[in-house]
């Protein structure tokens, strides 16, 4: 049988017809038919996000709520984060770990207010949502409600003018600061909005019922500051912002220490803290927190214009392998190649010069701190 | 017919067979998206028809550039190297990639003419 016959049909988000109407180039991603770019193209969409406000459909991602008085404590058995003391209206970055201290997925958790029964609102990656849901149900389903929200869309409005734009629909959003959320009515629909995102810019992620998604998206696109952007720009933006992409920069074989994500592990969950351990791989992670790991995720900037991409080996001047590139592109903001790679720690020093092997040639690169483009979060 | 096409979505203009111009088609640049980098062949290098002569990179991926005919590269487009977006904005004109001295005119006749290429694109 041909591939076309055997291939499972792709899922569509509630905005699928709108993407086609807008002339998007579509691509299969995590089982969904998604817009990779619109007629403006990836570079223009990327630049519009950094200059103004870009609207992304991220409805393919998994949204869930965890309910019941034990939900936070139960979540703490799956993630090395402080969930119990996450105050209502506050959001936190988290990751599920496995028994080797590797990462199963990264996610966002928001403690919501009384209008949602004080639940935990969780957003996980599209490619992991089925596995994550099964894992949560199996491990904590007896302790709290694990309720997927498949009938909700998720829109991301990102950029320095996102707040100006969104406030035209409801100025209540101006009260939000980075990593906080609230229920807000937008274009007549009940939405849950957090001030966060995946671009390094100020911006919002808006959860809305699928039946209102198109009307809301159209209302946002009518605002003078807003233009649509696809997954292509989403990837170049997050890379410039130094943010990991699960399945590429982080996966089941990378620990949070190797990945440089220890900032997300609150002190109370580390060895010596009041609620230390109690999540998979805690022993490995605590050991690495104490004595370091053998490899480290670093940023690399290319000294020549040749893009360096995922899979490119990193070697030293003598050709000895030091590591591998996990993400890379030509930075639309700077015009230089930027990449993330895991390097042996003794080579992971700022300004250290290494080489990426691209098509048989060695391209010089310099270890660089991340983000490559400064974050501009609105901390209030 | 002075311009012929390959099923890799490249064109070759044979007006001057000592320096036949090679580029990518409008369909190719549209499929690629924003071109951000080109790796052009060295002047003086010789290739057989079908050999990989260079690379054209978009934001998302790198694509091989193939030699449409056997020959020696006699000129490359430095303006394109400096501004790869020319491949998007003027693929059939100022976005040309390189020029080749064609050594076997017979190969040229095996390529597609304009109408045949248009049909290929329509059916793809």
Interface residues (C-beta under 8 A of the other chain):
Chain A: X25 X36 X37 X41 X42 X43 X44 X232 X235 X236 X305 X306 X307 X309 X329 X330 X332 X359
Chain B: X33 X34 X36 X37 X39 X55 X57 X58 X59 X60 X62 X88
